[in-house]
Amino acid sequence: MIKNKNNHLKIINKIEKIRSKNNVNWMDILRLAFRHAPKEARQLLKRVNSEDKKISSLLKKLSSVK
């Protein structure tokens, strides 16, 4: 059981490192978009945010399942 728990934590740590690097990439794309096409970037960001809200709602349901 402990070995399995440690393995899960190692995987989570790897995901965290990858996500932190990818968050920098995401912010660079966002800056570029707003610099060169702010109107279009705003519309795209609204759509991304709308889909993220749907994902959050599903995660909430998933985490509350007993």
JOKAFEN-V287029 format. One record per helix or strand of 2 or more residues. SS is the DSSP state (h for helix, s for strand). FROM is the first residue (numbers start at 0). TO is the last residue. If there is no record, write none. Layout:
BEGIN
ss: <SS	SS>
from: <FROM	FROM>
to: <TO	TO>
END
This chain:
BEGIN
ss: <h	h>
from: <1	37>
to: <35	63>
END
